[in-house]
Every structure is written in C-alpha cells, then in structure tokens.
Amino acid sequence: MGSPRIGVVGATGAVGTITLELLAGRGYQVRAFASARSAGTRLPFGDGDILVEEATHEALGAGDIDLFLFSVGTGASRELVPVAAGAGAICVDKSSAYRLVDGYPLVVPEVNGARALEALERDRIVANPNCCTIPLTCVLKPLHDAAGLRRVRVATYQSVSGAGAQRMEALRAEPTAEHNLVMDWSWEGDESDEESKLRAETRKILELPELPISATCVRVPVLVGHSEAIWIELEEPLSPERATELLQQAPSVRVLELPAFPTPRDAAGGDEVLVGRIRRDTASENGLALFLANDNLRKGAALNAIQIADLLLGVAAEPSR
Ligand SMILES: NC(=O)c1ccc[n+]([C@@H]2O[C@H](COP(=O)([O-])OP(=O)(O)OC[C@H]3O[C@@H](n4cnc5c(N)ncnc54)[C@H](OP(=O)(O)O)[C@@H]3O)[C@@H](O)[C@H]2O)c1
C-alpha cells in the first residue's frame, strides 16, 4: 500500500501554508487546493513546489484522497466538508462549522485524542478547536486531573495572523496602522463569539459541561503567536511548585521559569505551548495564575490537525479484523 494521500484545502491561506510546511517530509502524498482565485498557482513545498488545484465538488468528491485538512472558513467548510466525507475521506476541519455540533469530536490529541477515533465509526469528520482553546486545554488538563477545576478566567492577547493571511499582509505593509488593541469579533449580546467559543470548546474537550469559564479576547499588534493570562480556581489545593512539575511532564508544554517568561516571539515557529509565571492567585481559594504563549498557526491550528491526521491514518491503516 502506498503512503496515505492528504488534501490540504485552503492551502494558500495563513494556516494552509504552514500546513504544507509541516507536511513536507512527513511521508504523505500531498495535494493542495484553494478557491478558483488561486487555482493554477504554485506554492513552496519541501525542496520544490506544489500545484494549487481548485477545490471543486468534483475534485474533493473523487474518492482518491484518504484525508483532507480543511482551513477555508466556516461557510466554505459547511459546503465542502460533506462532499469530501461523502466520498469516503476523513476530514479534519479547522473552522467552527462542526466544533460544537453534537456527535462531532473536537480534538486536541494530547488531551482527548481517543475521541478522534469516534469519527471513523460515524461520518469521518473531526473538528479542530479554536487557536486559543488548544493551548488552554493542554495546560488545564493536567491541572484538572491533579486537583479538579472549579473555575477558569482567561484574558487573551491574540496575534493578527489569527485573522488570516490578508491581515498579516496589512500589518507587514503598514506596521503602525495596527498599533492598537482591537476586538474584531462578532458580537453575541455583550460577549464576542471568540469568548463564547473559548468557553464552549474548552468545556466540550475537557468533558466538563458546567465548568464556569469567563474570557476577554483581545487582538494585539503581533504578527504570529497568541498569549493568554489564566486564573484557575481548583477543588483541591495545588502548590505552584507542584503545578510546575505537572506541566513540565505534560506533552507539548514547556515551562519557563523567571526571569524567562512566555512571549509570542519565542513561541512563533515552535511547536510547544510555552507556560510561565506560575504562581498562587491569592484572590481565590486554591487559586493559581499563569501565562502562556503559543504559535496559533502551528499547534493552534495546522500542527494540531496534522497530529489528528497522524493518529487517524495510523489507525485507519491497521488491517481490519
Ligand atoms: N489563522 C489562525 O490562527 C487560525 C487558527 C485556527 C483556525 N483557523 C481557521 O482556519 C480557517 C482558515 O484560516 P486562515 O487564517 O488560514 O484564513 P486565510 O488566510 O484567509 O485563508 C483562507 C483560505 O481558504 C481558501 N478559501 C476560501 N474560500 C474558499 C472556497 N470557497 N473554496 C476553496 N478555498 C477557499 C482561500 O483560498 P484563496 O487564496 O484561493 O482565496 C485560502 O487558501 C478559518 O476557518 C479559521 O477560523 C485559523
């Protein structure tokens, strides 16, 4: 049997280009897709380049790709993912189209990787969480397992690349134009969709449907790398020293100790969730405060989806009994 065939849909975008970079040399056969706007162009891939094909229903529904990684936005995902899944492909979708829909696994491999396997028994669609939810759950999970989460508060500092390739270009072209904090989200009453996603997705992944979480999400004039200030209230006491030990052992997490602290610049281009400033939060019982930074395009999006793909293709490749 040849190596698995992967289709990257949205290959020209901020997440798609990193997806191609991470897939090169991983042993997969890769094809790249985007809209009609960029069909026929070529993108760097490994030591050479790769043709961008138009993501038509015919191309995605041809049944000649084992797994698609989608990073095309919610509307396009709702249209195209069912076409690819209907033709038998596994689909890992990075938009919010399926994340909170019952029956679709929402997966961070280090936290709830086994959930991804459920997709193989259903309609083969797995959702990839929001770029702030992924690092947050990587950090919360070991602390919850040790001492039980009672309440979480988080303030985000999200980079411009979270809003896509065009916004990155705008910041590169005119760096001072974006020298401000912005809240460029959709509003649901007095809360942003980014804030409600962070709460609902974290609850789903940790399987804590009632966990109180409040978030304030802000975009900052940084190109790549999201940061989060986190305040946690636990059921049981947990010292900052013990929390540090637990996070040092957690997969995909790297703890920095003062005078070092996590910054988006240090996180950008890396695969780890950087965590630091781990300290007691005296404002709540059994409180801890900490700070993280993570590359939103890598572990926050492309890498997490590729890890799901690795997991599912490894399982799918096993001989059936
Ligand atoms: N950026 C992040 O940090 C991040 C993190 C997690 C999740 N996500 C999610 O990933 C998705 C993409 O984000 P992004 O930041 O990469 O956006 P982006 O830079 O704007 O890229 C969008 C990509 O989708 C393609 N596309 C748009 N409409 C399409 C259609 N109808 N058919 C086929 N391709 C289409 C575009 O192709 P053309 O170039 O041909 O227009 C482009 O390749 C979004 O759902 C976003 O929420 C992003």
Ligand as a Chemical Component Dictionary entry (heavy atoms), coordinates in Angstrom:
data_LIG
# 
_chem_comp.id                   LIG 
_chem_comp.type                 NON-POLYMER 
_chem_comp.pdbx_formal_charge   0 
_chem_comp.three_letter_code    LIG 
# 
loop_
_chem_comp_atom.comp_id 
_chem_comp_atom.atom_id 
_chem_comp_atom.alt_atom_id 
_chem_comp_atom.type_symbol 
_chem_comp_atom.charge 
_chem_comp_atom.model_Cartn_x 
_chem_comp_atom.model_Cartn_y 
_chem_comp_atom.model_Cartn_z 
_chem_comp_atom.pdbx_ordinal 
LIG N1  N1  N 0  -5.301  31.780 11.452 1  
LIG C1  C1  C 0  -5.393  31.073 12.549 2  
LIG O1  O1  O 0  -4.626  31.273 13.533 3  
LIG C2  C2  C 0  -6.426  30.004 12.669 4  
LIG C3  C3  C 0  -6.351  29.159 13.761 5  
LIG C4  C4  C 0  -7.307  28.153 13.909 6  
LIG C5  C5  C 0  -8.283  28.027 12.960 7  
LIG N2  N2  N 1  -8.330  28.862 11.900 8  
LIG C6  C6  C 0  -9.400  28.660 10.925 9  
LIG O2  O2  O 0  -8.840  28.194 9.694  10 
LIG C7  C7  C 0  -9.603  28.705 8.596  11 
LIG C8  C8  C 0  -8.686  29.443 7.642  12 
LIG O3  O3  O 0  -7.999  30.454 8.342  13 
LIG P1  P1  P 0  -6.775  31.254 7.711  14 
LIG O4  O4  O 0  -6.327  32.146 8.800  15 
LIG O5  O5  O -1 -5.816  30.339 7.067  16 
LIG O6  O6  O 0  -7.531  32.128 6.571  17 
LIG P2  P2  P 0  -6.938  32.797 5.242  18 
LIG O7  O7  O 0  -5.515  33.142 5.414  19 
LIG O8  O8  O 0  -7.895  33.878 4.892  20 
LIG O9  O9  O 0  -7.032  31.630 4.154  21 
LIG C9  C9  C 0  -8.260  31.149 3.677  22 
LIG C10 C10 C 0  -8.005  30.021 2.708  23 
LIG O10 O10 O 0  -9.265  29.441 2.328  24 
LIG C11 C11 C 0  -9.354  29.420 0.895  25 
LIG N3  N3  N 0  -10.763 29.531 0.531  26 
LIG C12 C12 C 0  -11.637 30.498 0.886  27 
LIG N4  N4  N 0  -12.856 30.221 0.351  28 
LIG C13 C13 C 0  -12.733 29.066 -0.324 29 
LIG C14 C14 C 0  -13.611 28.273 -1.091 30 
LIG N5  N5  N 0  -14.912 28.591 -1.244 31 
LIG N6  N6  N 0  -13.148 27.138 -1.674 32 
LIG C15 C15 C 0  -11.851 26.777 -1.507 33 
LIG N7  N7  N 0  -10.963 27.503 -0.801 34 
LIG C16 C16 C 0  -11.401 28.625 -0.218 35 
LIG C17 C17 C 0  -8.505  30.579 0.439  36 
LIG O11 O11 O 0  -8.146  30.374 -0.906 37 
LIG P3  P3  P 0  -7.794  31.605 -1.917 38 
LIG O12 O12 O 0  -6.384  32.008 -1.592 39 
LIG O13 O13 O 0  -7.917  30.963 -3.252 40 
LIG O14 O14 O 0  -8.776  32.677 -1.651 41 
LIG C18 C18 C 0  -7.328  30.439 1.411  42 
LIG O15 O15 O 0  -6.478  29.390 0.971  43 
LIG C19 C19 C 0  -10.697 29.576 9.230  44 
LIG O16 O16 O 0  -11.850 28.783 9.411  45 
LIG C20 C20 C 0  -10.137 29.933 10.585 46 
LIG O17 O17 O 0  -11.139 30.188 11.526 47 
LIG C21 C21 C 0  -7.416  29.836 11.708 48 
# 
loop_
_chem_comp_bond.comp_id 
_chem_comp_bond.atom_id_1 
_chem_comp_bond.atom_id_2 
_chem_comp_bond.value_order 
_chem_comp_bond.pdbx_ordinal 
LIG N1  C1  SING 1  
LIG C1  O1  DOUB 2  
LIG C1  C2  SING 3  
LIG C2  C3  SING 4  
LIG C2  C21 DOUB 5  
LIG C3  C4  DOUB 6  
LIG C4  C5  SING 7  
LIG C5  N2  DOUB 8  
LIG N2  C6  SING 9  
LIG N2  C21 SING 10 
LIG C6  O2  SING 11 
LIG C6  C20 SING 12 
LIG O2  C7  SING 13 
LIG C7  C8  SING 14 
LIG C7  C19 SING 15 
LIG C8  O3  SING 16 
LIG O3  P1  SING 17 
LIG P1  O4  DOUB 18 
LIG P1  O5  SING 19 
LIG P1  O6  SING 20 
LIG O6  P2  SING 21 
LIG P2  O7  DOUB 22 
LIG P2  O8  SING 23 
LIG P2  O9  SING 24 
LIG O9  C9  SING 25 
LIG C9  C10 SING 26 
LIG C10 O10 SING 27 
LIG C10 C18 SING 28 
LIG O10 C11 SING 29 
LIG C11 N3  SING 30 
LIG C11 C17 SING 31 
LIG N3  C12 SING 32 
LIG N3  C16 SING 33 
LIG C12 N4  DOUB 34 
LIG N4  C13 SING 35 
LIG C13 C14 SING 36 
LIG C13 C16 DOUB 37 
LIG C14 N5  SING 38 
LIG C14 N6  DOUB 39 
LIG N6  C15 SING 40 
LIG C15 N7  DOUB 41 
LIG N7  C16 SING 42 
LIG C17 O11 SING 43 
LIG C17 C18 SING 44 
LIG O11 P3  SING 45 
LIG P3  O12 DOUB 46 
LIG P3  O13 SING 47 
LIG P3  O14 SING 48 
LIG C18 O15 SING 49 
LIG C19 O16 SING 50 
LIG C19 C20 SING 51 
LIG C20 O17 SING 52 
# 
